[in-house]
């Protein structure tokens, strides 16, 4: 990062002035403490590279959880003009619609204190996790096509949830324009047996407790109360989404010369939005997004079954319900005010979450008076935050906020740093039960591998992008 010039705009924002091949300036959301962490990371260079892409509007943005990624930085946000702009698989990410789902219950901490071990073991054994895991739902070709077209709606129609779940899911759990014909046979094959699986890496299912309320009105609207037991699920489109990204990256790299676009990094391979190749990618990406929403819907259904059976509670007594579901890795056509005019843009959010404010038509009616819930998970020992979108996000970040703490160490670095330690024992001593498929996963995902979640969230809060509503503490975590 040493050759990247950073100028302080205010306490929470850094400016990368427009220079060279940049079409717009860059802005990184970071206070001084987080700025120091950028010195050992190439993400600022990637912010500059994204600013060189055709049709980019206003700024190349990075959220406070920013770190190096494939082409685009993780934590990157960029909006492109529909006529002159591009779509890039690297700006969406390999795990299309990796996202979070927050589930509320009628339970308090005392209700599960004596059963937390049993709950954790039951969740680990009943919910498939890990690399290559397969789910109980085996899709026929016809069913898989419907999943890709209908998303979470398919799951609800087939008994894996309720209609009200769709009302609390971003875009109703279904991205329009999905075309299974634009998805390769290899991607379809990878997705046939993975619906309803958690996956590996940073994916998790976590039992959490509401420890602190910051915004009483928003918390009440979201159905959150201090001492309440909630569940956070973090998963995505599994092998199907990965293969879609891989297929289209290879295609766009192969035909890069045809576009005439000068790329500062071949990982930024892209296609013009108004080209057949751009249309095809968006149609395939929508399939991946819909698969991910159906996947999280099934994971929630299985979680409900585990809680009811383990705690011997009726559905009414348990009261498990979806608070909200957001996606992190996506490109969406959305409308924003630019230069005094409303324009439709293609907003890439890679490791970033939508943060729409009160009154926005895409905020579910039940939350429209306060704004959209913004879900920010942390590392295994920290828990999560619930925020609420603010009007300033529409002015500065194309309605976007951070999506987590953001990595400090690569997985290789974390594995080396944890040698000789028992991460599971350390977390248990802190009051967090963790079950994972391997010690390797726990090493790669150890708490020190991530930035300080509280610092990252505070930047979004102070910058007026998303306001703090509640802090959730981890009680138990299931990893792949």
C-alpha positions in Angstrom: 0.0 0.0 0.0 3.0 2.3 0.3 2.6 3.8 -3.1 -1.1 4.6 -2.6 -1.8 8.2 -1.5 -4.4 8.4 1.3 -5.9 11.7 2.4 -8.0 12.0 5.5 -11.5 13.3 4.7 -12.8 13.0 8.2 -12.5 10.8 11.3 -14.0 7.8 9.4 -13.1 8.3 5.8 -9.9 8.2 3.7 -9.7 9.6 0.1 -7.6 8.1 -2.7 -7.4 11.0 -5.1 -8.1 10.3 -8.8 -5.0 9.9 -10.8 -3.6 7.9 -13.7 -6.1 5.6 -15.3 -8.6 6.1 -12.4 -12.0 7.2 -13.7 -13.2 8.2 -10.2 -11.5 8.7 -6.8 -11.5 6.0 -4.1 -12.9 6.2 -0.6 -12.1 3.8 2.2 -14.1 3.9 5.4 -11.5 3.6 8.2 -10.5 5.4 11.4 -6.8 5.8 12.3 -6.7 2.4 14.1 -8.1 0.6 11.0 -5.9 2.7 8.7 -2.8 1.2 10.3 -4.1 -2.3 9.4 -4.1 -1.3 5.7 -0.3 -1.1 5.6 0.2 -4.8 5.3 -2.7 -5.3 2.9 -3.1 -4.8 -0.8 -6.7 -3.9 -0.7 -6.1 -0.1 -1.2 -4.4 -1.0 -4.5 -7.5 -3.0 -5.5 -9.7 0.0 -4.7 -7.6 1.9 -7.2 -7.9 -0.8 -9.8 -11.7 -0.9 -9.5 -11.7 2.8 -10.1 -10.2 2.2 -13.5 -13.1 0.2 -14.8 -15.5 1.7 -17.4 -18.7 3.3 -16.4 -18.0 3.4 -12.6 -20.0 6.1 -10.9 -18.9 8.6 -8.2 -16.3 6.5 -6.2 -14.7 3.1 -5.8 -15.6 2.3 -2.2 -14.3 0.1 0.5 -16.0 -0.6 3.8 -14.1 -0.8 7.2 -13.8 -4.6 7.0 -11.9 -4.3 3.7 -9.2 -6.8 2.9 -7.5 -8.3 -0.2 -9.8 -10.4 -2.5 -10.0 -11.7 -6.0 -9.9 -8.7 -8.3 -12.2 -6.5 -6.2 -11.3 -6.1 -2.5 -13.6 -7.9 0.0 -15.6 -5.1 1.5 -15.7 -3.4 -1.9 -18.6 -1.5 -3.3 -18.9 -0.1 -6.9 -21.8 1.1 -9.0 -21.8 1.1 -12.8 -23.8 2.9 -15.4 -26.0 0.4 -17.3 -25.0 1.7 -20.8 -21.3 2.4 -20.4 -20.5 0.2 -17.4 -19.5 -3.4 -16.7 -20.3 -6.4 -14.6 -17.5 -8.4 -13.1 -17.7 -11.8 -11.5 -14.8 -10.8 -9.3 -16.9 -7.9 -8.0 -19.5 -10.3 -6.8 -17.2 -13.1 -5.6 -17.0 -16.8 -5.8 -19.7 -17.5 -3.2 -22.6 -15.8 -4.9 -25.1 -14.5 -2.3 -23.1 -15.6 0.7 -25.2 -14.0 3.4 -26.6 -14.0 6.9 -30.0 -14.9 8.3 -30.9 -13.8 11.9 -33.6 -15.9 13.5 -35.5 -14.8 16.6 -37.1 -17.0 19.3 -39.3 -16.7 22.4 -36.4 -18.1 24.5 -34.2 -16.4 27.1 -30.8 -17.4 28.3 -32.2 -19.3 31.3 -34.4 -21.4 29.0 -31.4 -23.1 27.3 -28.6 -22.9 29.9 -28.9 -26.6 30.9 -29.4 -27.7 27.3 -26.8 -25.7 25.4 -24.5 -28.7 25.1 -27.3 -30.9 23.8 -28.4 -28.2 21.4 -24.9 -27.7 20.0 -24.3 -31.4 19.4 -27.8 -31.9 17.8 -27.2 -29.0 15.5 -23.8 -30.3 14.5 -25.0 -33.8 13.8 -28.3 -32.8 12.1 -27.1 -29.9 9.9 -24.6 -31.0 7.2 -21.4 -28.9 7.2 -17.9 -29.0 5.8 -16.3 -29.2 2.4 -18.4 -31.3 0.0 -21.2 -31.9 2.5 -24.5 -33.1 1.1 -28.0 -32.3 2.3 -31.1 -34.4 2.8 -32.8 -32.8 -0.2 -31.7 -34.4 -3.5 -32.9 -32.3 -6.4 -34.2 -33.7 -9.7 -33.4 -31.6 -12.8 -36.9 -30.2 -12.8 -36.7 -29.3 -9.1 -33.3 -27.7 -9.4 -34.5 -25.5 -12.2 -37.3 -24.3 -9.9 -34.9 -23.6 -7.1 -32.7 -21.5 -9.4 -35.8 -19.6 -10.6 -37.8 -19.2 -7.4 -35.2 -19.1 -4.6 -36.6 -19.2 -1.0 -40.1 -19.3 -2.5 -39.4 -22.9 -3.7 -38.4 -23.9 -0.2 -41.5 -22.4 1.4 -43.8 -24.0 -1.2 -42.2 -27.4 -0.4 -42.8 -27.1 3.3 -39.5 -25.7 4.4 -40.7 -22.5 6.1 -43.6 -20.0 6.1 -44.8 -17.2 3.8 -43.8 -14.6 6.3 -40.2 -15.8 6.0 -40.2 -14.4 2.5 -41.4 -11.0 3.7 -38.3 -10.7 5.9 -35.8 -11.8 3.2 -34.0 -9.3 1.0 -35.8 -9.1 -2.3 -38.3 -11.6 -1.0 -35.6 -14.3 -1.4 -35.9 -14.3 -5.2 -33.7 -12.3 -7.6 -35.5 -11.7 -11.0 -34.0 -12.6 -14.3 -32.6 -16.0 -13.3 -32.1 -18.3 -16.3 -30.9 -21.9 -15.6 -30.0 -22.2 -19.2 -27.1 -19.9 -18.5 -25.7 -22.2 -15.8 -23.2 -24.9 -16.8 -23.8 -28.6 -16.4 -20.9 -28.8 -14.0 -22.4 -26.1 -11.8 -25.8 -27.8 -11.8 -24.2 -31.1 -10.9 -22.4 -29.5 -8.0 -25.6 -28.0 -6.7 -27.8 -31.1 -6.9 -26.9 -32.5 -3.5 -25.8 -29.5 -1.5 -29.1 -27.7 -0.8 -29.5 -27.4 3.0 -25.8 -27.5 3.8 -23.7 -25.0 5.8 -20.4 -25.4 4.0 -16.9 -24.7 5.4 -14.5 -21.8 5.9 -16.1 -18.8 7.5 -19.6 -20.2 7.2 -21.3 -21.0 10.6 -24.5 -21.5 12.5 -24.3 -19.7 15.9 -26.6 -19.6 18.9 -26.4 -16.0 20.3 -27.9 -14.0 23.1 -28.9 -10.3 22.9 -26.5 -8.6 25.4 -27.0 -4.9 24.7 -29.6 -2.7 23.1 -28.6 0.7 21.6 -31.7 1.8 19.7 -34.9 0.8 21.6 -37.3 1.8 18.8 -35.5 -0.2 16.1 -34.9 -3.1 18.4 -38.6 -3.2 19.2 -39.5 -3.1 15.5 -37.0 -6.0 14.8 -38.4 -8.0 17.7 -35.2 -7.9 19.7 -35.0 -7.7 23.5 -32.1 -8.0 26.0 -31.5 -11.6 27.1 -33.3 -13.1 24.1 -31.9 -16.2 22.3 -31.3 -15.7 18.6 -29.6 -17.8 15.9 -27.3 -16.4 13.1 -26.8 -18.5 10.0 -24.0 -17.6 7.6 -23.9 -19.6 4.3 -24.2 -19.1 0.6 -24.6 -20.9 -2.8 -22.1 -23.6 -2.1 -20.4 -25.4 -5.1 -23.0 -24.2 -7.6 -22.3 -20.5 -7.0 -18.5 -21.1 -7.0 -18.7 -22.9 -10.3 -20.9 -20.2 -11.9 -18.2 -17.6 -10.9 -15.4 -19.8 -12.1 -17.1 -20.5 -15.5 -17.8 -16.8 -16.3 -14.4 -15.6 -15.1 -12.7 -18.1 -17.4 -15.0 -17.0 -20.3 -14.4 -13.3 -19.7 -10.6 -13.7 -19.4 -10.6 -15.7 -22.6 -12.5 -13.0 -24.5 -10.9 -10.0 -22.7 -9.4 -8.6 -25.8 -12.8 -8.4 -27.6 -14.1 -5.8 -25.1 -11.2 -3.4 -25.7 -11.2 -2.7 -21.9 -7.7 -2.1 -20.4 -7.6 -4.0 -17.2 -5.1 -3.2 -14.5 -5.5 -6.7 -13.2 -6.8 -9.7 -15.2 -8.8 -10.8 -12.1 -11.0 -7.8 -12.9 -12.2 -9.7 -16.1 -15.6 -8.3 -17.0 -18.2 -7.7 -19.7 -20.2 -4.6 -20.6 -23.6 -4.7 -18.9 -25.4 -4.2 -22.2 -23.6 -7.0 -23.9 -24.8 -10.6 -24.4 -22.0 -11.9 -22.1 -23.0 -9.4 -19.4 -26.6 -10.4 -19.7 -25.7 -14.1 -19.5 -23.6 -13.6 -16.3 -26.3 -11.6 -14.6 -28.9 -14.4 -15.4 -26.5 -17.1 -14.1 -25.6 -15.0 -11.0 -29.3 -14.6 -10.2 -29.6 -18.5 -10.2 -26.7 -18.7 -7.7 -28.3 -16.0 -5.5 -31.7 -17.8 -5.5 -30.0 -21.1 -4.7 -28.3 -19.4 -1.7 -31.6 -18.1 -0.4 -33.3 -21.5 -0.7 -30.2 -23.0 1.1 -30.5 -20.6 4.1 -34.3 -21.3 4.2 -33.7 -25.0 4.5 -31.0 -24.4 7.1 -33.5 -22.4 9.2 -36.1 -25.1 8.8 -33.7 -27.8 10.1 -32.6 -25.5 12.9 -36.2 -25.1 14.0 -36.6 -28.9 14.0 -33.5 -29.3 16.2 -34.7 -26.8 18.8 -38.2 -28.2 19.0 -37.0 -31.7 19.4 -34.1 -31.0 21.8 -36.0 -28.6 24.0 -39.3 -30.5 23.7 -41.2 -27.4 22.7 -44.1 -26.8 20.4 -43.7 -24.4 17.5 -45.8 -21.8 19.4 -43.7 -22.1 22.5 -40.4 -21.8 20.6 -41.6 -18.9 18.5 -38.8 -19.2 16.0 -39.2 -16.6 13.3 -37.0 -14.9 10.7 -35.9 -11.4 11.6 -34.1 -10.7 8.4 -31.9 -12.3 5.7 -29.2 -10.2 3.8 -26.8 -11.1 1.0 -23.2 -10.1 0.9 -21.9 -11.0 -2.5 -24.1 -9.7 -5.3 -24.6 -7.3 -8.2 -28.0 -5.6 -8.3 -29.8 -3.1 -10.5 -30.9 -0.4 -8.2 -31.9 3.3 -8.4 -30.0 6.2 -6.8 -29.9 9.9 -7.0 -26.7 10.9 -8.9 -26.1 14.5 -9.9 -29.6 15.4 -9.0 -31.2 12.7 -11.2 -32.4 9.3 -10.4 -30.4 6.7 -12.3 -30.5 2.9 -12.5 -27.1 1.5 -11.7 -25.5 -2.0 -11.3 -24.2 -2.0 -7.7 -21.5 -4.6 -6.9 -21.3 -5.5 -3.3 -18.5 -7.9 -2.5 -18.4 -8.6 1.2 -20.8 -5.7 1.8 -24.4 -5.6 2.8 -27.3 -3.4 1.7 -28.2 -0.8 4.3 -31.4 1.0 3.1 -33.0 3.6 5.3 -36.5 4.2 6.7 -39.0 4.9 4.0 -37.3 3.1 1.2 -39.7 1.0 -0.9 -37.4 -2.1 -0.8 -37.4 -2.2 3.0 -40.0 -4.7 4.2 -43.2 -3.0 5.3 -42.8 -4.2 8.9 -39.5 -2.3 9.1 -40.1 0.6 6.8 -40.7 3.1 9.6 -37.2 2.5 11.1 -35.1 1.1 8.2 -33.6 -2.2 7.0 -31.9 -4.5 9.5 -28.1 -4.8 8.8 -26.5 -8.0 10.1 -22.8 -7.9 10.9 -21.3 -11.1 12.2 -17.9 -11.3 13.9 -15.4 -14.0 14.7 -16.3 -17.1 16.7 -15.7 -15.6 20.1 -17.2 -12.1 19.5 -20.8 -12.6 18.4 -22.5 -10.2 16.1 -24.2 -6.8 15.7 -27.6 -5.7 14.3 -27.6 -2.3 12.8 -30.2 -0.3 10.9 -29.7 1.5 7.5 -29.4 5.3 7.5 -30.3 7.9 4.9 -26.6 8.9 4.5 -25.9 5.4 3.1 -28.0 6.4 0.0 -25.9 9.6 -0.4 -22.4 8.1 0.1 -22.2 4.3 -0.3 -25.1 3.3 -2.7 -27.0 2.1 0.3 -24.2 -0.2 1.5 -22.4 -1.1 4.8 -19.8 -3.5 6.0 -20.6 -7.2 6.2 -18.4 -8.5 9.1 -15.1 -7.9 10.9 -12.9 -8.6 7.9 -9.8 -10.8 7.9 -6.4 -9.7 9.3 -4.6 -12.9 8.5 -4.8 -15.2 5.5 -5.9 -18.8 6.3 -2.3 -19.9 6.0 -1.0 -17.3 8.4 -3.8 -18.1 10.9 -3.0 -21.8 10.7 0.7 -21.1 11.5 -0.2 -18.7 14.3 -2.4 -21.2 16.1 0.0 -24.2 16.2 0.2 -25.8 19.6 -3.1 -24.2 20.7 -6.5 -25.6 21.2 -8.9 -22.9 19.8 -11.9 -24.9 20.9 -10.6 -25.0 24.5 -9.8 -21.3 24.5 -13.3 -20.4 23.3 -14.9 -22.8 25.8 -13.0 -21.1 28.6 -14.6 -17.8 27.3 -18.1 -19.4 27.5 -18.4 -20.3 23.8 -19.0 -23.9 22.7 -17.6 -24.6 19.2 -17.9 -27.8 17.1 -16.2 -28.1 13.8 -15.3 -30.7 11.2 -11.6 -30.3 11.8 -9.0 -28.5 13.9 -7.8 -26.9 10.7 -11.0 -25.0 10.3 -10.8 -23.6 13.8 -7.2 -22.6 13.3 -8.1 -20.8 10.0 -11.0 -19.0 11.7 -9.5 -18.2 15.1 -10.6 -14.9 16.5 -7.2 -13.2 16.1 -7.5 -13.8 12.3 -10.1 -11.0 12.2 -10.2 -7.3 12.8 -11.9 -6.0 15.9 -15.6 -6.2 15.1 -16.5 -3.4 17.6 -14.1 -1.0 15.8 -15.4 -1.8 12.4 -19.1 -1.4 13.4 -18.3 1.9 15.2 -17.0 3.4 11.9 -20.3 2.6 10.2 -22.2 4.0 13.2 -20.2 7.2 13.5 -20.2 7.8 9.7 -24.0 7.7 9.7 -24.2 4.8 7.3 -25.8 2.2 9.6 -26.7 2.8 13.2 -26.1 0.3 16.1 -29.3 -1.4 17.3 -28.1 -4.4 19.3 -25.0 -6.4 20.3 -25.3 -10.2 20.3 -22.9 -12.5 22.2 -22.0 -16.0 21.0 -22.9 -19.0 23.1 -22.3 -21.8 20.7 -21.0 -22.1 17.1 -21.1 -24.8 14.5 -18.4 -24.7 11.8 -17.8 -26.8 8.7 
